[in-house]
Amino acid sequence: MKQILKHQQLDERNRNLNDYMIDIVNEGGWAARARKHEDACLRVVSRCAPLPRDVMLSIVSYWSLPH
């Protein structure tokens, strides 16, 4: 069984990645981060043209990571 390494056990190259992953977990996981990104993309699209939400979601699906 693998264990999660503590910050002190990581070499310099992996510390930032580890902190990034911890941030994702603390924000509610990958799905929460993807929704946050999708919402930001929707705000950009909504400023471009008055479109129905389903059309904007279709456009954003090209930019946003799946969740």
mmCIF file as Biopython writes it, N, C-alpha, C and O atoms, coordinates in Angstrom:
data_model
#
loop_
_atom_site.group_PDB
_atom_site.id
_atom_site.type_symbol
_atom_site.label_atom_id
_atom_site.label_alt_id
_atom_site.label_comp_id
_atom_site.label_asym_id
_atom_site.label_entity_id
_atom_site.label_seq_id
_atom_site.pdbx_PDB_ins_code
_atom_site.Cartn_x
_atom_site.Cartn_y
_atom_site.Cartn_z
_atom_site.occupancy
_atom_site.B_iso_or_equiv
_atom_site.auth_seq_id
_atom_site.auth_asym_id
_atom_site.pdbx_PDB_model_num
ATOM 1   N N  . MET A ? 1  ? 0.840   -1.179 0.000   1.0 0.0 1  A 1 
ATOM 2   C CA . MET A ? 1  ? 0.000   0.000  0.000   1.0 0.0 1  A 1 
ATOM 3   C C  . MET A ? 1  ? 0.889   1.248  0.000   1.0 0.0 1  A 1 
ATOM 4   O O  . MET A ? 1  ? 1.840   1.350  0.775   1.0 0.0 1  A 1 
ATOM 5   N N  . LYS A ? 2  ? 0.558   2.191  -0.885  1.0 0.0 2  A 1 
ATOM 6   C CA . LYS A ? 2  ? 1.337   3.423  -0.974  1.0 0.0 2  A 1 
ATOM 7   C C  . LYS A ? 2  ? 0.853   4.415  0.063   1.0 0.0 2  A 1 
ATOM 8   O O  . LYS A ? 2  ? -0.325  4.463  0.418   1.0 0.0 2  A 1 
ATOM 9   N N  . GLN A ? 3  ? 1.803   5.203  0.534   1.0 0.0 3  A 1 
ATOM 10  C CA . GLN A ? 3  ? 1.477   6.246  1.492   1.0 0.0 3  A 1 
ATOM 11  C C  . GLN A ? 3  ? 1.748   7.601  0.866   1.0 0.0 3  A 1 
ATOM 12  O O  . GLN A ? 3  ? 2.591   7.737  -0.020  1.0 0.0 3  A 1 
ATOM 13  N N  . ILE A ? 4  ? 1.025   8.591  1.338   1.0 0.0 4  A 1 
ATOM 14  C CA . ILE A ? 4  ? 1.261   9.957  0.876   1.0 0.0 4  A 1 
ATOM 15  C C  . ILE A ? 4  ? 2.483   10.482 1.606   1.0 0.0 4  A 1 
ATOM 16  O O  . ILE A ? 4  ? 2.575   10.398 2.831   1.0 0.0 4  A 1 
ATOM 17  N N  . LEU A ? 5  ? 3.416   11.023 0.842   1.0 0.0 5  A 1 
ATOM 18  C CA . LEU A ? 5  ? 4.634   11.545 1.437   1.0 0.0 5  A 1 
ATOM 19  C C  . LEU A ? 5  ? 4.376   12.885 2.108   1.0 0.0 5  A 1 
ATOM 20  O O  . LEU A ? 5  ? 3.588   13.698 1.626   1.0 0.0 5  A 1 
ATOM 21  N N  . LYS A ? 6  ? 5.048   13.096 3.216   1.0 0.0 6  A 1 
ATOM 22  C CA . LYS A ? 6  ? 4.974   14.380 3.891   1.0 0.0 6  A 1 
ATOM 23  C C  . LYS A ? 6  ? 5.907   15.361 3.185   1.0 0.0 6  A 1 
ATOM 24  O O  . LYS A ? 6  ? 6.838   14.965 2.483   1.0 0.0 6  A 1 
ATOM 25  N N  . HIS A ? 7  ? 5.638   16.632 3.387   1.0 0.0 7  A 1 
ATOM 26  C CA . HIS A ? 7  ? 6.368   17.697 2.709   1.0 0.0 7  A 1 
ATOM 27  C C  . HIS A ? 7  ? 7.886   17.540 2.858   1.0 0.0 7  A 1 
ATOM 28  O O  . HIS A ? 7  ? 8.626   17.747 1.896   1.0 0.0 7  A 1 
ATOM 29  N N  . GLN A ? 8  ? 8.341   17.185 4.028   1.0 0.0 8  A 1 
ATOM 30  C CA . GLN A ? 8  ? 9.775   17.063 4.272   1.0 0.0 8  A 1 
ATOM 31  C C  . GLN A ? 8  ? 10.397  15.883 3.519   1.0 0.0 8  A 1 
ATOM 32  O O  . GLN A ? 8  ? 11.603  15.879 3.273   1.0 0.0 8  A 1 
ATOM 33  N N  . GLN A ? 9  ? 9.602   14.897 3.157   1.0 0.0 9  A 1 
ATOM 34  C CA . GLN A ? 9  ? 10.104  13.706 2.483   1.0 0.0 9  A 1 
ATOM 35  C C  . GLN A ? 9  ? 10.239  13.900 0.973   1.0 0.0 9  A 1 
ATOM 36  O O  . GLN A ? 9  ? 10.843  13.067 0.297   1.0 0.0 9  A 1 
ATOM 37  N N  . LEU A ? 10 ? 9.698   14.962 0.450   1.0 0.0 10 A 1 
ATOM 38  C CA . LEU A ? 10 ? 9.727   15.199 -0.989  1.0 0.0 10 A 1 
ATOM 39  C C  . LEU A ? 10 ? 11.005  15.929 -1.378  1.0 0.0 10 A 1 
ATOM 40  O O  . LEU A ? 10 ? 11.528  16.742 -0.617  1.0 0.0 10 A 1 
ATOM 41  N N  . ASP A ? 11 ? 11.492  15.630 -2.556  1.0 0.0 11 A 1 
ATOM 42  C CA . ASP A ? 11 ? 12.633  16.416 -3.032  1.0 0.0 11 A 1 
ATOM 43  C C  . ASP A ? 11 ? 12.111  17.739 -3.610  1.0 0.0 11 A 1 
ATOM 44  O O  . ASP A ? 11 ? 10.907  17.902 -3.808  1.0 0.0 11 A 1 
ATOM 45  N N  . GLU A ? 12 ? 12.999  18.654 -3.872  1.0 0.0 12 A 1 
ATOM 46  C CA . GLU A ? 12 ? 12.635  20.012 -4.280  1.0 0.0 12 A 1 
ATOM 47  C C  . GLU A ? 12 ? 11.733  20.036 -5.515  1.0 0.0 12 A 1 
ATOM 48  O O  . GLU A ? 12 ? 10.838  20.877 -5.602  1.0 0.0 12 A 1 
ATOM 49  N N  . ARG A ? 13 ? 11.951  19.130 -6.467  1.0 0.0 13 A 1 
ATOM 50  C CA . ARG A ? 13 ? 11.173  19.126 -7.703  1.0 0.0 13 A 1 
ATOM 51  C C  . ARG A ? 13 ? 9.707   18.811 -7.464  1.0 0.0 13 A 1 
ATOM 52  O O  . ARG A ? 13 ? 8.854   19.274 -8.221  1.0 0.0 13 A 1 
ATOM 53  N N  . ASN A ? 14 ? 9.392   18.041 -6.439  1.0 0.0 14 A 1 
ATOM 54  C CA . ASN A ? 14 ? 8.018   17.576 -6.235  1.0 0.0 14 A 1 
ATOM 55  C C  . ASN A ? 14 ? 7.235   18.369 -5.201  1.0 0.0 14 A 1 
ATOM 56  O O  . ASN A ? 14 ? 6.029   18.167 -5.065  1.0 0.0 14 A 1 
ATOM 57  N N  . ARG A ? 15 ? 7.879   19.253 -4.480  1.0 0.0 15 A 1 
ATOM 58  C CA . ARG A ? 15 ? 7.177   19.976 -3.416  1.0 0.0 15 A 1 
ATOM 59  C C  . ARG A ? 15 ? 6.050   20.842 -3.946  1.0 0.0 15 A 1 
ATOM 60  O O  . ARG A ? 15 ? 4.956   20.847 -3.381  1.0 0.0 15 A 1 
ATOM 61  N N  . ASN A ? 16 ? 6.298   21.572 -5.020  1.0 0.0 16 A 1 
ATOM 62  C CA . ASN A ? 16 ? 5.248   22.444 -5.563  1.0 0.0 16 A 1 
ATOM 63  C C  . ASN A ? 16 ? 4.063   21.641 -6.075  1.0 0.0 16 A 1 
ATOM 64  O O  . ASN A ? 16 ? 2.912   22.029 -5.872  1.0 0.0 16 A 1 
ATOM 65  N N  . LEU A ? 17 ? 4.339   20.523 -6.739  1.0 0.0 17 A 1 
ATOM 66  C CA . LEU A ? 17 ? 3.255   19.667 -7.224  1.0 0.0 17 A 1 
ATOM 67  C C  . LEU A ? 17 ? 2.450   19.124 -6.055  1.0 0.0 17 A 1 
ATOM 68  O O  . LEU A ? 17 ? 1.221   19.086 -6.115  1.0 0.0 17 A 1 
ATOM 69  N N  . ASN A ? 18 ? 3.116   18.710 -5.011  1.0 0.0 18 A 1 
ATOM 70  C CA . ASN A ? 18 ? 2.418   18.193 -3.838  1.0 0.0 18 A 1 
ATOM 71  C C  . ASN A ? 18 ? 1.515   19.276 -3.243  1.0 0.0 18 A 1 
ATOM 72  O O  . ASN A ? 18 ? 0.364   19.005 -2.901  1.0 0.0 18 A 1 
ATOM 73  N N  . ASP A ? 19 ? 2.032   20.493 -3.120  1.0 0.0 19 A 1 
ATOM 74  C CA . ASP A ? 19 ? 1.228   21.593 -2.576  1.0 0.0 19 A 1 
ATOM 75  C C  . ASP A ? 19 ? 0.029   21.886 -3.478  1.0 0.0 19 A 1 
ATOM 76  O O  . ASP A ? 19 ? -1.057  22.188 -2.984  1.0 0.0 19 A 1 
ATOM 77  N N  . TYR A ? 20 ? 0.221   21.798 -4.794  1.0 0.0 20 A 1 
ATOM 78  C CA . TYR A ? 20 ? -0.871  22.005 -5.756  1.0 0.0 20 A 1 
ATOM 79  C C  . TYR A ? 20 ? -1.967  20.957 -5.540  1.0 0.0 20 A 1 
ATOM 80  O O  . TYR A ? 20 ? -3.151  21.293 -5.526  1.0 0.0 20 A 1 
ATOM 81  N N  . MET A ? 21 ? -1.585  19.715 -5.374  1.0 0.0 21 A 1 
ATOM 82  C CA . MET A ? 21 ? -2.559  18.643 -5.165  1.0 0.0 21 A 1 
ATOM 83  C C  . MET A ? 21 ? -3.278  18.818 -3.826  1.0 0.0 21 A 1 
ATOM 84  O O  . MET A ? 21 ? -4.477  18.556 -3.729  1.0 0.0 21 A 1 
ATOM 85  N N  . ILE A ? 22 ? -2.563  19.253 -2.807  1.0 0.0 22 A 1 
ATOM 86  C CA . ILE A ? 22 ? -3.187  19.501 -1.510  1.0 0.0 22 A 1 
ATOM 87  C C  . ILE A ? 22 ? -4.218  20.615 -1.642  1.0 0.0 22 A 1 
ATOM 88  O O  . ILE A ? 22 ? -5.297  20.536 -1.056  1.0 0.0 22 A 1 
ATOM 89  N N  . ASP A ? 23 ? -3.890  21.654 -2.409  1.0 0.0 23 A 1 
ATOM 90  C CA . ASP A ? 23 ? -4.845  22.749 -2.641  1.0 0.0 23 A 1 
ATOM 91  C C  . ASP A ? 23 ? -6.117  22.228 -3.303  1.0 0.0 23 A 1 
ATOM 92  O O  . ASP A ? 23 ? -7.219  22.639 -2.939  1.0 0.0 23 A 1 
ATOM 93  N N  . ILE A ? 24 ? -5.973  21.331 -4.269  1.0 0.0 24 A 1 
ATOM 94  C CA . ILE A ? 24 ? -7.138  20.762 -4.946  1.0 0.0 24 A 1 
ATOM 95  C C  . ILE A ? 24 ? -8.016  20.008 -3.953  1.0 0.0 24 A 1 
ATOM 96  O O  . ILE A ? 24 ? -9.238  20.158 -3.961  1.0 0.0 24 A 1 
ATOM 97  N N  . VAL A ? 25 ? -7.400  19.208 -3.108  1.0 0.0 25 A 1 
ATOM 98  C CA . VAL A ? 25 ? -8.157  18.451 -2.105  1.0 0.0 25 A 1 
ATOM 99  C C  . VAL A ? 25 ? -8.847  19.403 -1.133  1.0 0.0 25 A 1 
ATOM 100 O O  . VAL A ? 25 ? -10.013 19.203 -0.795  1.0 0.0 25 A 1 
ATOM 101 N N  . ASN A ? 26 ? -8.139  20.430 -0.685  1.0 0.0 26 A 1 
ATOM 102 C CA . ASN A ? 26 ? -8.709  21.373 0.282   1.0 0.0 26 A 1 
ATOM 103 C C  . ASN A ? 26 ? -9.847  22.196 -0.308  1.0 0.0 26 A 1 
ATOM 104 O O  . ASN A ? 26 ? -10.712 22.667 0.431   1.0 0.0 26 A 1 
ATOM 105 N N  . GLU A ? 27 ? -9.860  22.376 -1.629  1.0 0.0 27 A 1 
ATOM 106 C CA . GLU A ? 27 ? -10.928 23.134 -2.282  1.0 0.0 27 A 1 
ATOM 107 C C  . GLU A ? 27 ? -12.162 22.287 -2.542  1.0 0.0 27 A 1 
ATOM 108 O O  . GLU A ? 27 ? -13.156 22.800 -3.054  1.0 0.0 27 A 1 
ATOM 109 N N  . GLY A ? 28 ? -12.127 21.020 -2.208  1.0 0.0 28 A 1 
ATOM 110 C CA . GLY A ? 28 ? -13.293 20.156 -2.397  1.0 0.0 28 A 1 
ATOM 111 C C  . GLY A ? 28 ? -13.089 19.084 -3.439  1.0 0.0 28 A 1 
ATOM 112 O O  . GLY A ? 28 ? -14.035 18.373 -3.779  1.0 0.0 28 A 1 
ATOM 113 N N  . GLY A ? 29 ? -11.883 18.944 -3.956  1.0 0.0 29 A 1 
ATOM 114 C CA . GLY A ? 29 ? -11.587 17.902 -4.930  1.0 0.0 29 A 1 
ATOM 115 C C  . GLY A ? 29 ? -11.569 18.424 -6.353  1.0 0.0 29 A 1 
ATOM 116 O O  . GLY A ? 29 ? -11.785 19.608 -6.612  1.0 0.0 29 A 1 
ATOM 117 N N  . TRP A ? 30 ? -11.304 17.502 -7.268  1.0 0.0 30 A 1 
ATOM 118 C CA . TRP A ? 30 ? -11.157 17.869 -8.674  1.0 0.0 30 A 1 
ATOM 119 C C  . TRP A ? 30 ? -12.461 18.403 -9.263  1.0 0.0 30 A 1 
ATOM 120 O O  . TRP A ? 30 ? -12.442 19.355 -10.043 1.0 0.0 30 A 1 
ATOM 121 N N  . ALA A ? 31 ? -13.584 17.803 -8.901  1.0 0.0 31 A 1 
ATOM 122 C CA . ALA A ? 31 ? -14.874 18.240 -9.463  1.0 0.0 31 A 1 
ATOM 123 C C  . ALA A ? 31 ? -15.161 19.695 -9.079  1.0 0.0 31 A 1 
ATOM 124 O O  . ALA A ? 31 ? -15.656 20.466 -9.902  1.0 0.0 31 A 1 
ATOM 125 N N  . ALA A ? 32 ? -14.856 20.068 -7.848  1.0 0.0 32 A 1 
ATOM 126 C CA . ALA A ? 32 ? -15.081 21.453 -7.411  1.0 0.0 32 A 1 
ATOM 127 C C  . ALA A ? 32 ? -14.174 22.409 -8.170  1.0 0.0 32 A 1 
ATOM 128 O O  . ALA A ? 32 ? -14.595 23.502 -8.549  1.0 0.0 32 A 1 
ATOM 129 N N  . ARG A ? 33 ? -12.930 21.999 -8.393  1.0 0.0 33 A 1 
ATOM 130 C CA . ARG A ? 33 ? -12.001 22.858 -9.136  1.0 0.0 33 A 1 
ATOM 131 C C  . ARG A ? 33 ? -12.445 22.995 -10.588 1.0 0.0 33 A 1 
ATOM 132 O O  . ARG A ? 33 ? -12.358 24.084 -11.155 1.0 0.0 33 A 1 
ATOM 133 N N  . ALA A ? 34 ? -12.916 21.916 -11.196 1.0 0.0 34 A 1 
ATOM 134 C CA . ALA A ? 34 ? -13.371 21.961 -12.586 1.0 0.0 34 A 1 
ATOM 135 C C  . ALA A ? 34 ? -14.615 22.848 -12.718 1.0 0.0 34 A 1 
ATOM 136 O O  . ALA A ? 34 ? -14.739 23.600 -13.684 1.0 0.0 34 A 1 
ATOM 137 N N  . ARG A ? 35 ? -15.539 22.760 -11.745 1.0 0.0 35 A 1 
ATOM 138 C CA . ARG A ? 35 ? -16.731 23.618 -11.770 1.0 0.0 35 A 1 
ATOM 139 C C  . ARG A ? 35 ? -16.341 25.090 -11.643 1.0 0.0 35 A 1 
ATOM 140 O O  . ARG A ? 35 ? -16.915 25.948 -12.313 1.0 0.0 35 A 1 
ATOM 141 N N  . LYS A ? 36 ? -15.374 25.375 -10.791 1.0 0.0 36 A 1 
ATOM 142 C CA . LYS A ? 36 ? -14.907 26.754 -10.610 1.0 0.0 36 A 1 
ATOM 143 C C  . LYS A ? 36 ? -14.326 27.290 -11.925 1.0 0.0 36 A 1 
ATOM 144 O O  . LYS A ? 36 ? -14.576 28.437 -12.295 1.0 0.0 36 A 1 
ATOM 145 N N  . HIS A ? 37 ? -13.561 26.467 -12.617 1.0 0.0 37 A 1 
ATOM 146 C CA . HIS A ? 37 ? -12.981 26.853 -13.901 1.0 0.0 37 A 1 
ATOM 147 C C  . HIS A ? 37 ? -14.072 27.037 -14.941 1.0 0.0 37 A 1 
ATOM 148 O O  . HIS A ? 37 ? -14.044 27.994 -15.715 1.0 0.0 37 A 1 
ATOM 149 N N  . GLU A ? 38 ? -15.027 26.127 -14.962 1.0 0.0 38 A 1 
ATOM 150 C CA . GLU A ? 38 ? -16.142 26.223 -15.905 1.0 0.0 38 A 1 
ATOM 151 C C  . GLU A ? 38 ? -16.940 27.505 -15.669 1.0 0.0 38 A 1 
ATOM 152 O O  . GLU A ? 38 ? -17.336 28.174 -16.624 1.0 0.0 38 A 1 
ATOM 153 N N  . ASP A ? 39 ? -17.178 27.847 -14.405 1.0 0.0 39 A 1 
ATOM 154 C CA . ASP A ? 39 ? -17.908 29.079 -14.087 1.0 0.0 39 A 1 
ATOM 155 C C  . ASP A ? 39 ? -17.161 30.310 -14.576 1.0 0.0 39 A 1 
ATOM 156 O O  . ASP A ? 39 ? -17.777 31.247 -15.084 1.0 0.0 39 A 1 
ATOM 157 N N  . ALA A ? 40 ? -15.844 30.318 -14.431 1.0 0.0 40 A 1 
ATOM 158 C CA . ALA A ? 40 ? -15.042 31.441 -14.911 1.0 0.0 40 A 1 
ATOM 159 C C  . ALA A ? 40 ? -15.139 31.554 -16.435 1.0 0.0 40 A 1 
ATOM 160 O O  . ALA A ? 40 ? -15.252 32.654 -16.975 1.0 0.0 40 A 1 
ATOM 161 N N  . CYS A ? 41 ? -15.094 30.418 -17.116 1.0 0.0 41 A 1 
ATOM 162 C CA . CYS A ? 41 ? -15.218 30.425 -18.582 1.0 0.0 41 A 1 
ATOM 163 C C  . CYS A ? 41 ? -16.606 30.903 -19.011 1.0 0.0 41 A 1 
ATOM 164 O O  . CYS A ? 41 ? -16.737 31.633 -19.994 1.0 0.0 41 A 1 
ATOM 165 N N  . LEU A ? 42 ? -17.644 30.492 -18.273 1.0 0.0 42 A 1 
ATOM 166 C CA . LEU A ? 42 ? -19.012 30.947 -18.586 1.0 0.0 42 A 1 
ATOM 167 C C  . LEU A ? 42 ? -19.136 32.459 -18.448 1.0 0.0 42 A 1 
ATOM 168 O O  . LEU A ? 42 ? -19.829 33.099 -19.239 1.0 0.0 42 A 1 
ATOM 169 N N  . ARG A ? 43 ? -18.476 33.029 -17.460 1.0 0.0 43 A 1 
ATOM 170 C CA . ARG A ? 43 ? -18.520 34.486 -17.301 1.0 0.0 43 A 1 
ATOM 171 C C  . ARG A ? 43 ? -17.894 35.181 -18.504 1.0 0.0 43 A 1 
ATOM 172 O O  . ARG A ? 43 ? -18.395 36.213 -18.950 1.0 0.0 43 A 1 
ATOM 173 N N  . VAL A ? 44 ? -16.811 34.633 -19.031 1.0 0.0 44 A 1 
ATOM 174 C CA . VAL A ? 44 ? -16.162 35.216 -20.212 1.0 0.0 44 A 1 
ATOM 175 C C  . VAL A ? 44 ? -17.095 35.137 -21.418 1.0 0.0 44 A 1 
ATOM 176 O O  . VAL A ? 44 ? -17.283 36.126 -22.127 1.0 0.0 44 A 1 
ATOM 177 N N  . VAL A ? 45 ? -17.676 33.960 -21.651 1.0 0.0 45 A 1 
ATOM 178 C CA . VAL A ? 45 ? -18.565 33.771 -22.801 1.0 0.0 45 A 1 
ATOM 179 C C  . VAL A ? 45 ? -19.804 34.656 -22.680 1.0 0.0 45 A 1 
ATOM 180 O O  . VAL A ? 45 ? -20.280 35.193 -23.680 1.0 0.0 45 A 1 
ATOM 181 N N  . SER A ? 46 ? -20.323 34.810 -21.474 1.0 0.0 46 A 1 
ATOM 182 C CA . SER A ? 46 ? -21.541 35.607 -21.294 1.0 0.0 46 A 1 
ATOM 183 C C  . SER A ? 46 ? -21.319 37.083 -21.629 1.0 0.0 46 A 1 
ATOM 184 O O  . SER A ? 46 ? -22.270 37.791 -21.960 1.0 0.0 46 A 1 
ATOM 185 N N  . ARG A ? 47 ? -20.089 37.544 -21.547 1.0 0.0 47 A 1 
ATOM 186 C CA . ARG A ? 47 ? -19.790 38.938 -21.899 1.0 0.0 47 A 1 
ATOM 187 C C  . ARG A ? 47 ? -19.671 39.141 -23.410 1.0 0.0 47 A 1 
ATOM 188 O O  . ARG A ? 47 ? -19.746 40.271 -23.892 1.0 0.0 47 A 1 
ATOM 189 N N  . CYS A ? 48 ? -19.490 38.065 -24.147 1.0 0.0 48 A 1 
ATOM 190 C CA . CYS A ? 48 ? -19.280 38.169 -25.600 1.0 0.0 48 A 1 
ATOM 191 C C  . CYS A ? 48 ? -20.586 38.339 -26.372 1.0 0.0 48 A 1 
ATOM 192 O O  . CYS A ? 48 ? -20.664 39.139 -27.304 1.0 0.0 48 A 1 
ATOM 193 N N  . ALA A ? 49 ? -21.593 37.595 -25.987 1.0 0.0 49 A 1 
ATOM 194 C CA . ALA A ? 49 ? -22.864 37.650 -26.710 1.0 0.0 49 A 1 
ATOM 195 C C  . ALA A ? 49 ? -23.971 37.109 -25.814 1.0 0.0 49 A 1 
ATOM 196 O O  . ALA A ? 49 ? -23.723 36.236 -24.981 1.0 0.0 49 A 1 
ATOM 197 N N  . PRO A ? 50 ? -25.179 37.615 -25.975 1.0 0.0 50 A 1 
ATOM 198 C CA . PRO A ? 50 ? -26.300 37.092 -25.194 1.0 0.0 50 A 1 
ATOM 199 C C  . PRO A ? 50 ? -26.748 35.741 -25.773 1.0 0.0 50 A 1 
ATOM 200 O O  . PRO A ? 50 ? -27.458 35.690 -26.777 1.0 0.0 50 A 1 
ATOM 201 N N  . LEU A ? 51 ? -26.332 34.677 -25.138 1.0 0.0 51 A 1 
ATOM 202 C CA . LEU A ? 51 ? -26.649 33.329 -25.607 1.0 0.0 51 A 1 
ATOM 203 C C  . LEU A ? 51 ? -27.368 32.555 -24.510 1.0 0.0 51 A 1 
ATOM 204 O O  . LEU A ? 51 ? -27.188 32.841 -23.327 1.0 0.0 51 A 1 
ATOM 205 N N  . PRO A ? 52 ? -28.184 31.571 -24.899 1.0 0.0 52 A 1 
ATOM 206 C CA . PRO A ? 52 ? -28.790 30.701 -23.887 1.0 0.0 52 A 1 
ATOM 207 C C  . PRO A ? 52 ? -27.712 29.923 -23.131 1.0 0.0 52 A 1 
ATOM 208 O O  . PRO A ? 52 ? -26.633 29.655 -23.661 1.0 0.0 52 A 1 
ATOM 209 N N  . ARG A ? 53 ? -28.020 29.570 -21.899 1.0 0.0 53 A 1 
ATOM 210 C CA . ARG A ? 53 ? -27.028 28.885 -21.058 1.0 0.0 53 A 1 
ATOM 211 C C  . ARG A ? 53 ? -26.526 27.584 -21.684 1.0 0.0 53 A 1 
ATOM 212 O O  . ARG A ? 53 ? -25.333 27.290 -21.611 1.0 0.0 53 A 1 
ATOM 213 N N  . ASP A ? 54 ? -27.413 26.804 -22.297 1.0 0.0 54 A 1 
ATOM 214 C CA . ASP A ? 54 ? -26.971 25.532 -22.876 1.0 0.0 54 A 1 
ATOM 215 C C  . ASP A ? 54 ? -25.988 25.751 -24.028 1.0 0.0 54 A 1 
ATOM 216 O O  . ASP A ? 54 ? -25.078 24.945 -24.227 1.0 0.0 54 A 1 
ATOM 217 N N  . VAL A ? 55 ? -26.165 26.829 -24.779 1.0 0.0 55 A 1 
ATOM 218 C CA . VAL A ? 55 ? -25.217 27.149 -25.854 1.0 0.0 55 A 1 
ATOM 219 C C  . VAL A ? 55 ? -23.875 27.568 -25.249 1.0 0.0 55 A 1 
ATOM 220 O O  . VAL A ? 55 ? -22.816 27.154 -25.720 1.0 0.0 55 A 1 
ATOM 221 N N  . MET A ? 56 ? -23.934 28.395 -24.196 1.0 0.0 56 A 1 
ATOM 222 C CA . MET A ? 56 ? -22.689 28.805 -23.539 1.0 0.0 56 A 1 
ATOM 223 C C  . MET A ? 56 ? -21.951 27.598 -22.951 1.0 0.0 56 A 1 
ATOM 224 O O  . MET A ? 56 ? -20.725 27.521 -23.029 1.0 0.0 56 A 1 
ATOM 225 N N  . LEU A ? 57 ? -22.693 26.665 -22.369 1.0 0.0 57 A 1 
ATOM 226 C CA . LEU A ? 57 ? -22.068 25.459 -21.827 1.0 0.0 57 A 1 
ATOM 227 C C  . LEU A ? 57 ? -21.403 24.639 -22.926 1.0 0.0 57 A 1 
ATOM 228 O O  . LEU A ? 57 ? -20.343 24.049 -22.715 1.0 0.0 57 A 1 
ATOM 229 N N  . SER A ? 58 ? -22.021 24.607 -24.085 1.0 0.0 58 A 1 
ATOM 230 C CA . SER A ? 58 ? -21.431 23.895 -25.210 1.0 0.0 58 A 1 
ATOM 231 C C  . SER A ? 58 ? -20.109 24.538 -25.629 1.0 0.0 58 A 1 
ATOM 232 O O  . SER A ? 58 ? -19.133 23.842 -25.909 1.0 0.0 58 A 1 
ATOM 233 N N  . ILE A ? 59 ? -20.088 25.862 -25.668 1.0 0.0 59 A 1 
ATOM 234 C CA . ILE A ? 59 ? -18.863 26.575 -26.021 1.0 0.0 59 A 1 
ATOM 235 C C  . ILE A ? 59 ? -17.791 26.336 -24.963 1.0 0.0 59 A 1 
ATOM 236 O O  . ILE A ? 59 ? -16.636 26.061 -25.288 1.0 0.0 59 A 1 
ATOM 237 N N  . VAL A ? 60 ? -18.176 26.443 -23.714 1.0 0.0 60 A 1 
ATOM 238 C CA . VAL A ? 60 ? -17.228 26.274 -22.605 1.0 0.0 60 A 1 
ATOM 239 C C  . VAL A ? 60 ? -16.684 24.853 -22.543 1.0 0.0 60 A 1 
ATOM 240 O O  . VAL A ? 60 ? -15.567 24.641 -22.072 1.0 0.0 60 A 1 
ATOM 241 N N  . SER A ? 61 ? -17.442 23.897 -23.003 1.0 0.0 61 A 1 
ATOM 242 C CA . SER A ? 61 ? -16.979 22.511 -22.948 1.0 0.0 61 A 1 
ATOM 243 C C  . SER A ? 61 ? -15.679 22.297 -23.725 1.0 0.0 61 A 1 
ATOM 244 O O  . SER A ? 61 ? -14.955 21.332 -23.477 1.0 0.0 61 A 1 
ATOM 245 N N  . TYR A ? 62 ? -15.389 23.185 -24.650 1.0 0.0 62 A 1 
ATOM 246 C CA . TYR A ? 62 ? -14.122 23.113 -25.386 1.0 0.0 62 A 1 
ATOM 247 C C  . TYR A ? 62 ? -12.954 23.643 -24.556 1.0 0.0 62 A 1 
ATOM 248 O O  . TYR A ? 62 ? -11.801 23.297 -24.815 1.0 0.0 62 A 1 
ATOM 249 N N  . TRP A ? 63 ? -13.249 24.485 -23.554 1.0 0.0 63 A 1 
ATOM 250 C CA . TRP A ? 63 ? -12.189 25.069 -22.724 1.0 0.0 63 A 1 
ATOM 251 C C  . TRP A ? 63 ? -12.044 24.375 -21.389 1.0 0.0 63 A 1 
ATOM 252 O O  . TRP A ? 63 ? -10.937 24.257 -20.863 1.0 0.0 63 A 1 
ATOM 253 N N  . SER A ? 64 ? -13.147 23.917 -20.837 1.0 0.0 64 A 1 
ATOM 254 C CA . SER A ? 64 ? -13.175 23.440 -19.465 1.0 0.0 64 A 1 
ATOM 255 C C  . SER A ? 64 ? -12.885 21.940 -19.396 1.0 0.0 64 A 1 
ATOM 256 O O  . SER A ? 64 ? -13.297 21.164 -20.258 1.0 0.0 64 A 1 
ATOM 257 N N  . LEU A ? 65 ? -12.170 21.565 -18.352 1.0 0.0 65 A 1 
ATOM 258 C CA . LEU A ? 65 ? -11.875 20.156 -18.130 1.0 0.0 65 A 1 
ATOM 259 C C  . LEU A ? 65 ? -13.146 19.445 -17.709 1.0 0.0 65 A 1 
ATOM 260 O O  . LEU A ? 65 ? -13.983 20.031 -17.021 1.0 0.0 65 A 1 
ATOM 261 N N  . PRO A ? 66 ? -13.303 18.198 -18.108 1.0 0.0 66 A 1 
ATOM 262 C CA . PRO A ? 66 ? -14.515 17.463 -17.705 1.0 0.0 66 A 1 
ATOM 263 C C  . PRO A ? 66 ? -14.483 17.160 -16.212 1.0 0.0 66 A 1 
ATOM 264 O O  . PRO A ? 66 ? -13.417 17.003 -15.617 1.0 0.0 66 A 1 
ATOM 265 N N  . HIS A ? 67 ? -15.659 17.083 -15.625 1.0 0.0 67 A 1 
ATOM 266 C CA . HIS A ? 67 ? -15.751 16.701 -14.202 1.0 0.0 67 A 1 
ATOM 267 C C  . HIS A ? 67 ? -16.882 15.735 -13.989 1.0 0.0 67 A 1 
ATOM 268 O O  . HIS A ? 67 ? -17.119 15.299 -12.863 1.0 0.0 67 A 1 
#
